[in-house]
Amino acid sequence: DVRGLDVAVNEAGIVRFLQRAADLRQDLDHAGARLDAVVAHQVAEIDAGTAELVSGDDVFEPLDRPGCDALFDDIGGRSTREIATAIRDIDDDENAAAWLNRAFDGKVVVKAQFRDRTGREFRKAFRAAAR
């Protein structure tokens, strides 16, 4: 019966789709188990005192340094992470240089060519410097 064959072919496609979904779910379950094992190993190293711990500043320094170098004459002894975090707090339409001046008590100096930028424009320039 040709009509019966049509149904069987359509059902085979559905079965393959459902099987792929089940396989994906199984792969994710296995990945979760592997991740759990990795995390457990890392926790054990931390508990044993054998883990090499890295500060957040060391992790983010290479990401934030280009923006700080490009947009600031002086970051006033602050870490690049502090600067990057502060930049996120500037309102989109507020003058970034004035905001940073107030936030860091005048110790952070924005380069002249960026002093008229709004918070949104300043963040965009900061991110662009890292590319």
N, C-alpha and C positions, 0 to 999 in steps of 0.2 A: 504494500500500500504506500503510494507516494506521499500522501498526507501524513501518514505515520512516520515516514522517514524525515520529512521536514521538521516535525516536532523533535525527533531524536537528535537531529543536527543542531537545532536551536538549544536543546537541553545540554548537549555536549559543550557548547560555548559557555553556557551558564556554569556548568560543572567546572570547566577549566578556570573561569574567572574566580569562582569560589575557592578552588584549590590554590590558586595564586595568592588570594587573600589569606588563606590559612597558612601557607608557606611563609608569607611576609610576617604574619603574627608570630609564628614559631621562630623566625630569624630574630625578631625583636626581643622575644623572650630569652633567647640564647645570648644576645648582645647584652641584655640587662644582667644576666648571670655573670658574664665576663666582667662587666663594669663593676658589679658588686664585689667580685674577687679583687679587682684592681684597687678599689676604694678600701677594702678590708686590709690589703697589703700596705697601703699608704698609711692608714690609721695605725697599724702595728708598728711601722717604722717611726711614726711620730711618738707613739707611746714608749718605744724603746730608746728614743733619743738618737736614732741613727739617720733620721730623715734630714735632707738638706732643705732648710726652710729659706725662702726668699721673700724679702719685703715687697709690699705692693709698689713702693717707689721704684725698686729695682726692675720690677716687671713693666711698669708703665713709662719709665724714663725714656726709653727709645721711641715710644709712641708720641709722647708729649713734647720732647725736646725740640723737634723741628718747628713746631708752632710757636714755642717760646722764643726760639732764636730768630724767627722771621718777624714776629710782631712786637717784641719787647726790646728796649735798650737795656733794661735792668729788671730782674724779677725780685729784687730786694731780699735775697737770701732765702726765698721761699723755694720749695720743691716744685718741679714742673707739674707734679700731680696736683698740688694745692692750687696752682694757677689754672690748670685745666678744669678742675672741679668748680672753681669760682666762676669761670667763664660760662659754665652751664647755668648759673644762677642769675645772670644778667637778663633783664626783661628784653624781649625782642626789639622794642622800639626805643630803649634807653641808650644813651651814649655810653659805650663800653669803657672808654678811657676814663671818663668821670666816675663811673661806677667802681672801676678797679682802683682808682685813686682813693676813693672813700673807703673801700673794703680793706685796703692794705695800708692805710694811713700815709699815703703819698710815697711809699717805699718802692712801689712797682711803677715802672716808667714805660708807657706804650710808645713805640716809634711814631714819629710825627705823621707819617703817611697813613697811619691807622687810627689816629685820634678822633676822627670825625665819624667813625663807623658806629652803627647801631649794634646792639647785642647780637641780632641775627646775622648781620654782615660780618661782624668780628668772628663769630663762631665758624662761619663759612670759610673765612680766610685762614683761621687756625687749622681747620681740618685740611684745607687745600695745601697748606705748607707741608703736611705729612706725606703727601702723595709724591 
